[in-house]
Amino acid sequence: MECGIKPIWVFDGKPPDLKSKELDKRVAMKKDAEEQKEKAIAEGDWEQAKKMAGRSIKITPEMMADAKQLV
């Protein structure tokens, strides 16, 4: 800000229809990561479980509202 830079935050709205295949792919990847996480937990592989947990996180509307309020 000292250099005249003004930060902005953009919260996307509804994605365009052309993006639906990509969004479906992302949902499938998150589902797979969730399954791998559960398997890793069952096997006691905490490092893999942590890795897969990061890939399977789901942002809820409440989380988004909290983020907007904080900003």
Distance bins in CASP14 RR format, pairs under 12 A and 6 or more apart:
PFRMAT RR
TARGET T0000
AUTHOR 0000-0000-0000
RMODE 2
METHOD distances of the structure
MODEL  1
1 7 1 0 0 1 0 0 0 0 0 0 0
7 71 0 0 0 0 1 0 0 0 0 0 0
8 71 0 0 0 0 1 0 0 0 0 0 0
9 64 0 0 0 0 0 1 0 0 0 0 0
9 67 0 0 0 0 1 0 0 0 0 0 0
9 68 0 0 0 0 1 0 0 0 0 0 0
9 69 0 0 0 0 0 1 0 0 0 0 0
9 70 0 0 0 0 0 1 0 0 0 0 0
9 71 1 0 1 0 0 0 0 0 0 0 0
10 68 0 0 0 0 0 1 0 0 0 0 0
10 71 0 0 0 0 0 1 0 0 0 0 0
11 59 0 0 0 0 0 1 0 0 0 0 0
11 61 0 0 0 0 0 1 0 0 0 0 0
11 63 0 0 0 0 0 1 0 0 0 0 0
11 64 1 0 0 1 0 0 0 0 0 0 0
11 65 0 0 0 0 0 1 0 0 0 0 0
11 67 0 0 0 0 1 0 0 0 0 0 0
11 68 1 0 0 1 0 0 0 0 0 0 0
11 69 0 0 0 0 0 1 0 0 0 0 0
11 71 0 0 0 0 1 0 0 0 0 0 0
12 19 0 0 0 0 0 1 0 0 0 0 0
12 23 0 0 0 0 0 1 0 0 0 0 0
12 59 0 0 0 0 0 1 0 0 0 0 0
12 64 0 0 0 0 0 1 0 0 0 0 0
13 19 0 0 0 0 0 1 0 0 0 0 0
13 64 0 0 0 0 0 1 0 0 0 0 0
14 20 0 0 0 0 0 1 0 0 0 0 0
14 23 0 0 0 0 0 1 0 0 0 0 0
15 21 0 0 0 0 0 1 0 0 0 0 0
15 22 0 0 0 0 1 0 0 0 0 0 0
15 23 1 0 0 1 0 0 0 0 0 0 0
15 24 0 0 0 0 0 1 0 0 0 0 0
15 26 0 0 0 0 0 1 0 0 0 0 0
16 22 0 0 0 0 0 1 0 0 0 0 0
16 23 0 0 0 0 0 1 0 0 0 0 0
17 23 0 0 0 0 0 1 0 0 0 0 0
17 24 0 0 0 0 0 1 0 0 0 0 0
19 25 0 0 0 0 0 1 0 0 0 0 0
19 26 0 0 0 0 1 0 0 0 0 0 0
20 26 0 0 0 0 0 1 0 0 0 0 0
20 27 0 0 0 0 0 1 0 0 0 0 0
21 27 0 0 0 0 0 1 0 0 0 0 0
21 28 0 0 0 0 0 1 0 0 0 0 0
22 28 0 0 0 0 0 1 0 0 0 0 0
22 29 0 0 0 0 0 1 0 0 0 0 0
23 29 0 0 0 0 0 1 0 0 0 0 0
23 30 0 0 0 0 0 1 0 0 0 0 0
24 30 0 0 0 0 0 1 0 0 0 0 0
24 31 0 0 0 0 0 1 0 0 0 0 0
25 31 0 0 0 0 0 1 0 0 0 0 0
25 32 0 0 0 0 0 1 0 0 0 0 0
26 32 0 0 0 0 0 1 0 0 0 0 0
26 33 0 0 0 0 0 1 0 0 0 0 0
26 55 0 0 0 0 0 1 0 0 0 0 0
26 56 0 0 0 0 0 1 0 0 0 0 0
26 57 0 0 0 0 0 1 0 0 0 0 0
26 58 0 0 0 0 0 1 0 0 0 0 0
26 59 0 0 0 0 0 1 0 0 0 0 0
27 33 0 0 0 0 0 1 0 0 0 0 0
27 34 0 0 0 0 0 1 0 0 0 0 0
27 56 0 0 0 0 0 1 0 0 0 0 0
27 58 0 0 0 0 1 0 0 0 0 0 0
28 34 0 0 0 0 0 1 0 0 0 0 0
28 35 0 0 0 0 0 1 0 0 0 0 0
28 55 0 0 0 0 0 1 0 0 0 0 0
28 56 0 0 0 0 0 1 0 0 0 0 0
29 35 0 0 0 0 0 1 0 0 0 0 0
29 36 0 0 0 0 0 1 0 0 0 0 0
29 52 0 0 0 0 0 1 0 0 0 0 0
29 54 0 0 0 0 0 1 0 0 0 0 0
29 55 1 0 0 1 0 0 0 0 0 0 0
29 56 0 0 0 0 1 0 0 0 0 0 0
29 57 0 0 0 0 0 1 0 0 0 0 0
30 36 0 0 0 0 0 1 0 0 0 0 0
30 37 0 0 0 0 0 1 0 0 0 0 0
30 52 0 0 0 0 1 0 0 0 0 0 0
30 53 0 0 0 0 0 1 0 0 0 0 0
30 54 0 0 0 0 1 0 0 0 0 0 0
30 55 1 0 0 1 0 0 0 0 0 0 0
30 56 1 0 1 0 0 0 0 0 0 0 0
30 57 1 0 0 1 0 0 0 0 0 0 0
30 58 1 0 0 1 0 0 0 0 0 0 0
30 59 0 0 0 0 0 1 0 0 0 0 0
31 37 0 0 0 0 0 1 0 0 0 0 0
31 38 0 0 0 0 0 1 0 0 0 0 0
31 52 0 0 0 0 0 1 0 0 0 0 0
31 55 0 0 0 0 0 1 0 0 0 0 0
31 56 1 0 0 1 0 0 0 0 0 0 0
31 58 0 0 0 0 0 1 0 0 0 0 0
32 38 0 0 0 0 0 1 0 0 0 0 0
32 39 0 0 0 0 0 1 0 0 0 0 0
32 52 0 0 0 0 1 0 0 0 0 0 0
32 55 0 0 0 0 1 0 0 0 0 0 0
32 56 0 0 0 0 1 0 0 0 0 0 0
33 39 0 0 0 0 0 1 0 0 0 0 0
33 40 0 0 0 0 0 1 0 0 0 0 0
33 48 0 0 0 0 0 1 0 0 0 0 0
33 49 0 0 0 0 0 1 0 0 0 0 0
33 50 0 0 0 0 0 1 0 0 0 0 0
33 51 0 0 0 0 1 0 0 0 0 0 0
33 52 1 0 1 0 0 0 0 0 0 0 0
33 53 0 0 0 0 1 0 0 0 0 0 0
33 54 1 0 0 1 0 0 0 0 0 0 0
33 55 1 1 0 0 0 0 0 0 0 0 0
33 56 1 1 0 0 0 0 0 0 0 0 0
33 57 0 0 0 0 1 0 0 0 0 0 0
33 58 0 0 0 0 0 1 0 0 0 0 0
34 40 0 0 0 0 0 1 0 0 0 0 0
34 41 0 0 0 0 0 1 0 0 0 0 0
34 49 0 0 0 0 0 1 0 0 0 0 0
34 52 1 0 0 1 0 0 0 0 0 0 0
34 53 0 0 0 0 1 0 0 0 0 0 0
34 54 0 0 0 0 0 1 0 0 0 0 0
34 55 0 0 0 0 1 0 0 0 0 0 0
34 56 1 0 1 0 0 0 0 0 0 0 0
34 57 0 0 0 0 1 0 0 0 0 0 0
34 58 0 0 0 0 1 0 0 0 0 0 0
35 41 0 0 0 0 0 1 0 0 0 0 0
35 42 0 0 0 0 0 1 0 0 0 0 0
35 49 0 0 0 0 0 1 0 0 0 0 0
35 52 0 0 0 0 1 0 0 0 0 0 0
35 55 0 0 0 0 0 1 0 0 0 0 0
35 56 0 0 0 0 1 0 0 0 0 0 0
36 42 0 0 0 0 0 1 0 0 0 0 0
36 43 0 0 0 0 0 1 0 0 0 0 0
36 45 0 0 0 0 1 0 0 0 0 0 0
36 48 1 0 0 1 0 0 0 0 0 0 0
36 49 0 0 0 0 1 0 0 0 0 0 0
36 50 0 0 0 0 0 1 0 0 0 0 0
36 51 0 0 0 0 1 0 0 0 0 0 0
36 52 1 0 1 0 0 0 0 0 0 0 0
36 53 0 0 0 0 1 0 0 0 0 0 0
36 54 0 0 0 0 0 1 0 0 0 0 0
36 55 0 0 0 0 1 0 0 0 0 0 0
36 56 0 0 0 0 1 0 0 0 0 0 0
37 43 0 0 0 0 0 1 0 0 0 0 0
37 44 0 0 0 0 0 1 0 0 0 0 0
37 45 0 0 0 0 1 0 0 0 0 0 0
37 46 0 0 0 0 0 1 0 0 0 0 0
37 47 0 0 0 0 0 1 0 0 0 0 0
37 48 1 0 0 1 0 0 0 0 0 0 0
37 49 1 0 1 0 0 0 0 0 0 0 0
37 50 0 0 0 0 1 0 0 0 0 0 0
37 51 0 0 0 0 1 0 0 0 0 0 0
37 52 1 1 0 0 0 0 0 0 0 0 0
37 53 1 0 1 0 0 0 0 0 0 0 0
37 54 0 0 0 0 1 0 0 0 0 0 0
37 55 0 0 0 0 1 0 0 0 0 0 0
37 56 1 0 1 0 0 0 0 0 0 0 0
37 57 0 0 0 0 0 1 0 0 0 0 0
38 44 0 0 0 0 0 1 0 0 0 0 0
38 45 0 0 0 0 0 1 0 0 0 0 0
38 48 0 0 0 0 0 1 0 0 0 0 0
38 49 0 0 0 0 1 0 0 0 0 0 0
38 52 0 0 0 0 1 0 0 0 0 0 0
38 53 0 0 0 0 0 1 0 0 0 0 0
38 56 0 0 0 0 1 0 0 0 0 0 0
39 45 0 0 0 0 1 0 0 0 0 0 0
39 48 0 0 0 0 1 0 0 0 0 0 0
39 49 0 0 0 0 1 0 0 0 0 0 0
39 52 0 0 0 0 1 0 0 0 0 0 0
40 46 1 0 0 1 0 0 0 0 0 0 0
40 47 0 0 0 0 1 0 0 0 0 0 0
40 48 1 1 0 0 0 0 0 0 0 0 0
40 49 1 1 0 0 0 0 0 0 0 0 0
40 50 0 0 0 0 1 0 0 0 0 0 0
40 51 0 0 0 0 1 0 0 0 0 0 0
40 52 1 0 0 1 0 0 0 0 0 0 0
40 53 0 0 0 0 1 0 0 0 0 0 0
40 54 0 0 0 0 0 1 0 0 0 0 0
40 55 0 0 0 0 0 1 0 0 0 0 0
40 56 0 0 0 0 0 1 0 0 0 0 0
41 47 0 0 0 0 0 1 0 0 0 0 0
41 48 0 0 0 0 1 0 0 0 0 0 0
41 49 1 0 1 0 0 0 0 0 0 0 0
41 50 0 0 0 0 1 0 0 0 0 0 0
41 51 0 0 0 0 0 1 0 0 0 0 0
41 52 0 0 0 0 1 0 0 0 0 0 0
41 53 0 0 0 0 1 0 0 0 0 0 0
41 56 0 0 0 0 0 1 0 0 0 0 0
42 48 0 0 0 0 0 1 0 0 0 0 0
42 49 0 0 0 0 1 0 0 0 0 0 0
43 49 0 0 0 0 1 0 0 0 0 0 0
43 52 0 0 0 0 0 1 0 0 0 0 0
44 50 0 0 0 0 0 1 0 0 0 0 0
45 51 0 0 0 0 1 0 0 0 0 0 0
45 52 0 0 0 0 1 0 0 0 0 0 0
45 53 0 0 0 0 0 1 0 0 0 0 0
46 52 0 0 0 0 0 1 0 0 0 0 0
46 53 0 0 0 0 0 1 0 0 0 0 0
47 53 0 0 0 0 0 1 0 0 0 0 0
48 54 0 0 0 0 0 1 0 0 0 0 0
48 55 0 0 0 0 0 1 0 0 0 0 0
49 55 0 0 0 0 0 1 0 0 0 0 0
49 56 0 0 0 0 0 1 0 0 0 0 0
50 56 0 0 0 0 0 1 0 0 0 0 0
50 57 0 0 0 0 0 1 0 0 0 0 0
51 57 0 0 0 0 0 1 0 0 0 0 0
57 63 0 0 0 0 1 0 0 0 0 0 0
58 64 0 0 0 0 0 1 0 0 0 0 0
59 65 0 0 0 0 0 1 0 0 0 0 0
59 66 0 0 0 0 0 1 0 0 0 0 0
59 67 0 0 0 0 1 0 0 0 0 0 0
59 68 0 0 0 0 0 1 0 0 0 0 0
60 66 0 0 0 0 1 0 0 0 0 0 0
60 67 0 0 0 0 0 1 0 0 0 0 0
61 67 0 0 0 0 0 1 0 0 0 0 0
61 68 0 0 0 0 0 1 0 0 0 0 0
62 68 0 0 0 0 0 1 0 0 0 0 0
62 69 0 0 0 0 0 1 0 0 0 0 0
63 69 0 0 0 0 0 1 0 0 0 0 0
63 70 0 0 0 0 0 1 0 0 0 0 0
64 70 0 0 0 0 0 1 0 0 0 0 0
64 71 0 0 0 0 0 1 0 0 0 0 0
65 71 0 0 0 0 0 1 0 0 0 0 0
END
